[in-house]
Amino acid sequence: MLVPDVGEVAAALTAPRVLLMVGRSGCVQCSDLALAASTWSNEHRRCVLVHLDDEAGAEAIAAHPFLSHLDVLPVVVPFVDGDPLEVVYGHTSETLDRAWSLMEG
């Protein structure tokens, strides 16, 4: 799982397939999702975590303005070649599985 620094968010989302996990600092369910991703992700199943209330989150919003309209967190957004597919709500490894399955096919 990657937690990008400011200036690295866009590059982190340009992998052929990656899950963007979006949360907020201090959110218990967001922490649960990050914990699930720490064991779920590997070199083939990449996850990127940003918090909308920090500078990396602001960078993610600038690149993908739809993120500013999310009112329920956490979410997982599968990206294929830098393009978002869908917003998947949840905070478990099952959420990560559902989001990843959207990129297969």
C-alpha positions in Angstrom: 0.0 0.0 0.0 1.3 3.4 -1.0 0.6 6.6 0.9 1.9 9.2 -1.6 3.6 12.4 -0.6 2.5 15.8 -2.0 3.5 15.9 -5.6 3.4 12.1 -6.1 -0.4 11.5 -6.2 -0.9 11.8 -9.9 2.1 9.5 -10.6 0.8 6.9 -8.1 -2.5 6.7 -10.0 -1.1 6.1 -13.5 -0.3 2.4 -13.0 -2.2 0.1 -15.3 -4.5 -1.0 -12.4 -4.6 0.5 -9.0 -7.1 1.1 -6.2 -7.4 4.6 -4.8 -8.6 4.4 -1.2 -10.1 7.7 -0.1 -10.7 8.6 3.6 -10.2 11.3 6.2 -7.8 11.6 9.1 -9.3 10.3 12.3 -12.0 8.3 10.6 -12.2 4.8 12.3 -13.7 3.1 9.2 -11.0 4.7 7.0 -8.4 3.2 9.3 -10.1 -0.1 9.1 -9.9 0.0 5.3 -6.2 0.9 5.4 -5.5 -2.0 7.8 -7.4 -4.4 5.4 -5.4 -3.1 2.5 -2.1 -3.6 4.3 -2.6 -7.3 4.1 -4.7 -7.5 0.9 -2.4 -5.5 -1.4 0.8 -6.8 -3.0 3.0 -6.1 -6.0 0.2 -7.1 -8.3 -2.7 -5.5 -6.4 -1.6 -2.0 -5.8 -3.5 0.3 -3.4 -3.0 4.1 -2.9 -4.3 5.8 0.2 -5.2 9.5 0.4 -7.0 11.5 3.0 -9.1 14.3 1.6 -8.3 16.6 4.5 -4.5 16.8 3.9 -2.3 18.2 1.1 -2.1 14.9 -0.8 -5.9 14.7 -0.7 -6.1 18.3 -2.1 -3.8 17.2 -4.9 -6.0 14.2 -5.7 -9.1 16.4 -5.8 -7.3 18.8 -8.1 -6.6 15.9 -10.5 -10.0 14.3 -10.1 -12.6 16.9 -9.0 -15.4 14.3 -8.4 -13.6 13.3 -5.2 -14.7 16.6 -3.6 -18.3 15.5 -3.9 -17.9 12.3 -1.8 -19.9 12.7 1.3 -19.6 9.1 2.7 -16.1 7.8 3.4 -14.2 5.6 3.0 -14.4 4.7 -0.6 -12.3 2.7 -3.1 -12.0 3.9 -6.7 -10.5 1.5 -9.2 -8.2 3.2 -11.7 -7.2 1.7 -15.1 -4.4 3.6 -16.9 -5.1 6.7 -14.8 -8.9 6.8 -15.4 -11.4 6.2 -12.5 -14.0 3.5 -13.1 -16.5 3.7 -10.3 -16.8 4.5 -6.6 -17.1 1.5 -4.2 -18.2 2.1 -0.7 -17.0 0.1 2.3 -14.1 -0.5 4.7 -13.2 -4.2 4.5 -11.1 -6.5 2.3 -14.4 -7.5 0.6 -14.7 -3.9 -0.6 -11.2 -4.2 -2.1 -12.2 -7.4 -3.8 -15.3 -5.8 -5.3 -13.4 -2.8 -6.5 -10.6 -4.9 -8.0 -13.1 -7.1 -9.8 -14.4 -4.1 -11.7 -11.0 -3.9 -13.5 -11.0 -7.6 -14.5 -12.7 -8.9 -17.6 
